[in-house]
Structure formats: C-alpha cells, structure tokens
Amino acid sequence: MRALATNRRRVALGAGALVAAAVLGAGCGGSGGRPKDVVLVTHDSFAVSKDVERAFETDSGLQLRILQGGDANETLNKALLTAGDPQGDVIFGIDDSILSRALDGDLLDEYRSPELASLEPDFSNPDSHVTPIDHGEVCLNVDRGWFTSHDVPPPTSLSDLVLDRYRNLLVVENPATSSPGLAFLLATIATFGDRWESYWRGLRANGVLAVDGWEEAYTQQFSGSAGSPGKRPIVVSYASSPAAEVIFASKKPSTAPTAAVENGCYRQVEYAGILRGAHNVDGARKLIDFMLSQRFQADVPGSMFVYPVRSGVPLPEAFVTYAVVPKDPLQLPPAEIDANRDRWVARWTDIVVR
Amino acid sequence: MDGHRRTLSRTATAAVPIAFLALFFAWPLVAILRRSLVVDGRLDVPWGVVTGGLTRQVLWFTLWQATVSTALTLAAGLPLAWALSRFRFRGRSVVEAFVLVPFVLPTVVVATAFIALLPDGVERSVWAILLAHVFFNVAVVVRVVGAFWAGLDRRLWDAAATLGASGGQRRLRLTLPLLAPALASAASIVFLFCFTSFGVIVILGGPGYATLESEIYNQAARLFDLRTAAVLGLIQLAAVAATVLVSGRLERRLGGPRRGGQEAPRPTGRERIAVGAVVLCSVALLALPLLALVVRSLQVGDGYGFDHFTALAHETPALFVAPWHAVLNSLLFATAAAAIALAVGIPAAVAVAGGRRGLDVLLMLPLGASAALLGFGFLLAFADPPLDLRSSPWIVPLAQSLVALPFVVRALVPALRAVDIRLREAAEVLGATPGQIRRQIELPLLARPLAVAAGLAFAVALGEFGATVFVVRADWPTVPVAIFRFLGRPGEDNVGAAMALCVVLMGLVAAVALVSERVLVRGGPR
C-alpha cells in the first residue's frame, strides 16, 4: 500500500522533472555562439552509410542531425508550413514533380555549389535555388518466376498492359498519395499524350489494382518481392529494385528474382536546397557540397537505391549485374507538370478509383 | 474537512490536467487553426467545405463504419471479458496479457498479416476494415469492462438466483444495467478509435475508402490544403465531443456496489465448458494474424531460422542506428509517456469522478484530433525558446502521453465513481483523515484499475505511431517507426527485420502486461 503511494509520488516527480528537463534542454540548444550542428530535413527514404556520415562530421567539424518527415511530398509541405522559420538548414528530397511548388513557395535561398561542374551534363545547370543530388527511374517490375511458371511472356512496354493475358496482374500506386505513382502517371501521359485517359480506362477494364503507397504495392501486393503475400506479378517500382532483391537476400541468388521493364521508365531527379532562415547557412553549404562529393555520391546507390549525378562515379557490382539504367527515360517539363498536376490526378481518380 | 478547503483542493486537482492540455494540446491546435483559417487578421472559414458532397460522403462512411465496428467489437469482447473477470483458471493472466498485444501493433504490420490471411474478395473491402477494427480494439472491451466487472459485488447474482431469476433474466436485468458505465466507457473509446481510424482505412481499404481522419491527412499533409483540412478537423472534433458527452451521460448512471479483494471462483459444470469455449475461440482468432507474423519473421530464403533476429544487432542503411536501439528508445519513451499520463491522468480522473464534466470532454479530445493537424500545430507552436521542442527527443513521450491520457482516465473514472460513498462516510465518522481514506480505502479498491491504466498507457505509448512518426528524430527511432522504415525498403532482409521487430514488440507488450498484472495486483497488499 505504502509502496504504491510512494511510487505514485515518485512517478509524478519524475514526470515533472522530465518536462522541466525537456524545456531546459531545448532552451539551451540553438542559442549562443557558432552553431555546432547542421540539420538536414528529408524524407523517410533518406539513408547514408555511417562511415560516410562520420567523414562529413570529421571534415566539417559539424554534427549532422537528420529530421525525417514522411514522404517527399509531406516533407516539402512541412517545410512550406514553416517557411522562413525552418526546422533545419538543408532540405533534401524535392523531386521534379513537386519542384515548382518549392520554388514558388519562397522556401529556399540561392546557392550554386562549386561541385556542380563535376556533374553529368544532364544535371549540371539547375535552377539556382536547388542542387541535384541523385536520380532514380520509376519502371515496371515483373516477377520472373511467375511468368516462367505460367508460361506467359512478361510485358515489354506500357501498351502491353491492356492485353488480355495481363488481366488482374498489375498493381500501381495512387498518384495523389505516392511519388512513384505520380511518376508512373506522368510516364503514361508522356507516352500516350492526349490518349492517356483512354489508356487508363483500358487498364481499369483489365483489372489494375491501385493502392495508396509503394510499401503496400511492392511488399504486400506484388508477388515477386521476398516474403510477400502478394499475388500480382507486375508492379510499379524502381529500376534499381531488382538489385535490392539480390543485395538484401539471405542467400544470394545467381539471377535476380525480379526484373525491371526498360521501356516506359520515368526519371525522377532529387534536389537539395538551403532553407530560408537557416541557422547555419555556412554549414548548409558545406553539407550540399559534401552531398555532391565523390564519397557521398558513391554511397548513394547502396544506401538509397538511386543513381549518382556526379560523372565517373562507379556503381556497386550488384547494380551493374542486376539493375538497369534505362537509356531514354521519359521526363516532362516541371512547368507543364505544375500547371496540370492537380487536374491530371483528379481525372485519374475519376477513371481508376471512383 | 470544511467545504471551502475541499473545493480548493478539487480545483488544484483539476489544474494539473488542464494546464497540461492547454499547453500541449490546445495551443498547437489553435496555432494551426489560426494559420489555416485567419486571413489578414480576419476569420475566414470556407463553409462550402462543410456542405460539400465529399464531406457528406466521408462523414457518412466514417459514422457507419465506426458504429458497426463498435457493435461488433463489443459483441466479440464481452464473452471474453466475462470469462476473464468472473472466473479463476490456470493461464488467466497469460490470456489477459495476450489480449493486449493486437492493440499496440502498428497498423502497417497488422494489415500485412490480414492481407496474407484474407481471401481475395474480402481483402480490400469494408469487411477487412471492420474485422481489423475488431481485432485491434477487443482489448479495450476486455480490459475496461473486465476490470469493472471483476470489482462488482458477486453476492448480487447469488441473491438474484436465490430469488428465482433465470440466467437470461440475470444477464438482462442485472448484469447489463450494472455494467452500463463500463460499457459506455469501452464503447466510447472503441467508437472514437474507429471514428478516427487511419492506418487500417488507408491500407486495407485503399484509395476507395476515406474517413474524416484519413481525408484530413490527405488534405493537410499531401495536398497541403490547410483550409479544407482545418474545417474537416473541426467537424471531427465536434463529433468526438458529442460522443464523449453522450457516453458520459450513460456512464454517470451509477454502477453496482463494489467489493475489493473478492476471490473469483473456479468455473464449475457447464460454466467450465462455456469459459473454455470462449477463451479458446477468442485466443485462436486473435492469434491467427499474429502467428502469420511470427512465421514470416522466421522465413529465411526457402527455409526457417533466426537470422532476421540476430541481424537486429547490426547497423543497416534503413536506420541511423542498430535496430535494437529502437527497442531501448521505445522502452524509454513509453516509460516516460506512461509516467506523464499517470501523473496527469490520476488527478484528472479524481476531478472527473468528482463531477468535473467539462474536463472529461476535454480529456477525450486528443483522441479525436487529427494527428496530422496536431503534428503541424506542434511545428508551429513549439518553434521558439523556451519551448523549442520540435527537435528535442522529449517531444515524443509528450505526444504519446497525450494519446495515452484518455485511457488512464477512462480506466479509473468508473471505478472511482463506484467506490461506495458510504465507506468514505463511515471512515470519516470514525475519524480517518482524507489522506487515510485515500490510501487505506480507495487505493486498495482501485489497485486493479490502476494497474490496468498503467499497463494500457505504457502499451499505447509503445505502439503509438501516428503522432510519434511526426515528431521523432531519425537517430531516436521507436520500434513502430523502425518497422515502418524497414517496410519502406525493398529486399528480404528489410522485410525480415520489420517482421522480427514486430515479434519483439508483441513480446514486449505481453511481458509488460503480465508484469503489471502480477506486481500491482497480486503482489500488492489487499
């Protein structure tokens, strides 16, 4: 009895102390002198190897702190909400399809990194507010085992997907809520132009399944990913996903269980920028320069399963063997995307979901 | 004790929770509403949203799925609550601990298990949503109703039987009315959970289904239409407040006389068969999705093994720390969150039981506020010193305690109200001080509900995802956040790590529930 009462008091004391500590601890941070850390605001898919992160901290004398805030779109929205009084110094993960919103939102300070000169020509001349860091291609992935055992040839282009032999086999992501989903919608618009709506009507008639996010599509509905309960052998994912299936397999297979379809891939470039009102602008510049360095760029494929933008950066072996770098990926101009995105997504919703 | 001092101490009791809610709930909410709805210093509400077709459609679906889910959950949970609270049998505490497990599992995880188990046609239908809601919330009914049921004076049933009431009559005219306060309590929590359901709707329902909560998230975090989100958020808050008011009215109808320290009997004769059947069926149904998860965590390539568990010790690119750190973080945060929730929730429950009805509604509101809106509010409200909390790790237990708080209060209030007033009066007449009454009469009667409250608060904090993911720092992931990050990456090792962490989380919750039951109830003096 007594023990319980004392415990309760101790609990109350503990909680009080905790709140006080939080307030005090928070109050101390950020104020006074030169900032010792640099804060990177980014999406959930951001990753970096520990030794690469340490190399940055040793070279710059700054501690790197990372805040992850949902997917790319949500991360941008949070940054827009706090524009001018930002949560961090650098934002990373703005892709082409949402780039114009970041630029229109008066969110970023200008910065042109000296490292830009070392990038592949496709990437070396961006808008002065952003710096390209990596690119990835959204492609159809197929479960090779399924197609072999069912004696059906896998699709080789987007237009194949409306054929009867691919009925009820495709799972895609909702473009309203998923970044690869939007990229795939853009791929169909870039391919079919004005006829994209009738193409999607054909997909719906052929039993396409739309889910909200990549996780559900790839790890739960797609039959080709390891351990998945899924039943559909075609999914919208990335060109690098087959390499991931090999790298993360418990027993390395001699051939990848999945493959990317090289036709109809859509290129997404991911950008970083310095947030207006950043506490540590100097650190922010150092961080962006570092993200373009040979060391960070070489780490990008293994950590995030995207491709470097710097020229002459070697790819890991599994990428060379199992992943494809699509030769002529589709792309739409950011201004065209921005002018039409909401309308396209609304039309897509009417056609596919309602 | 004179009336004046009593009023004063009651005000002081209510001040703690009110200050807490004002700072960590009302302020951020006001911040985001002001940002969304105040244009050039004038309130400008897009009322068109309220009457729009989309809103009506979403509101209707939200209401009916929550109502049906609640009814189904009560139907599924009551038999088990009866078996666990009225009888003593081997393994009872294990079953009680086990029931809590589904309640704290992150929705992503359970959805994976459901997709694996359900046949094709059911998989993305409203049935999947309803089933998942029942699976998640059965624990609330079993715990809240069970704790109350166990404390009811058994002699009433004996008396009714002696007076010739049949089994059916006893259930209908004695059990149900006596349980009304706890039923209202449990039903209102389950209803609120289903009403504000998010993960289940998004994953099991897909793009075709939307509740208010999922639509607010969609509007705020994805489309960045804060004005629409804010209006929908206000509608949801109003609906939640109305629910709480109605259930509060039901709940205040006083429960039956309580007796502490009564020993539950072993079931005899036909009871044995009934108790056995109820327990076995319930456990089997709850265990099925969990077993599917365990099997997946052990799948390595074409065979089975513990590789995914041993891999938790090593750093991976998916997290910024080795995964087992997430387990430590979760335990630390959940302990802090449960401590805060109890420290705020106990005085709150005392105040509510003492007649502060407004506080009751206020305490339930965090359950009804959209996590996305509140998260945005946190970003705005706690941006500057001295409360620059938005990058502090301690913001996590604060956010979690906000979600856990209503459970503490709900678990305590019915029991507090039902403490026989005559006991207190008798003690006062015999010269006991208020402190003595509290320690020697009320606390022993409340030991079990307190244990339930602490266990629930800890478990809720342990499994909390929606608010945590919004405020957590990448280098301080909790287990649900780590699971989410692993599931966001392709490859067997990542999925395997996610499944292994799910199993660890399940084990943690079950262990905590077992321990809280043993230490606080069995070990405590009667």
Interface residues (C-beta under 8 A of the other chain):
Chain A: M1 R2 A3 L4 A5 R8 V11 A12 G14 A15 G16 L18 V19 A21 A22 V23 G25 A26 G27 G29 G30 S31 V39 D44 S45 F46 A47 V48 S49 K50 E53 R65 I66 L67 Q68 G69 G70 N73 E74 N77 K78 L80 L81 T82 D85 Q87 G88 N174 A176 T177 L209 A210 V211 D212 G213 W214 E215 E216 Y218 T219 Q220 Q221 S225 A226 G227 S228 P229 G230 K231 S237 S241 A244 E245 I247 F248 A249 S250 K251 G302 S303 M304 F305 T349 V353
Chain B: R35 V108 A111 T112 I115 A116 D120 R124 V202 I203 G206 P207 G208 N218 A220 A221 R222 L223 F224 L226 R296 Q299 V300 G301 D302 D307 E315 P317 A318 F320 A336 A339 I340 L342 A343 V344 I346 F376 L379 L380 A383 P385 P386 L387 D388 L389 R390 S391 S392 W394 I395 P397 L398 R439 Q440 L443 P444 A447 L450 V469 F470 R473 A474 D475 F484 R485 L487 G488 R489 P490 G491 E492 D493 N494 V495 G496 M499 L520 G524 P525
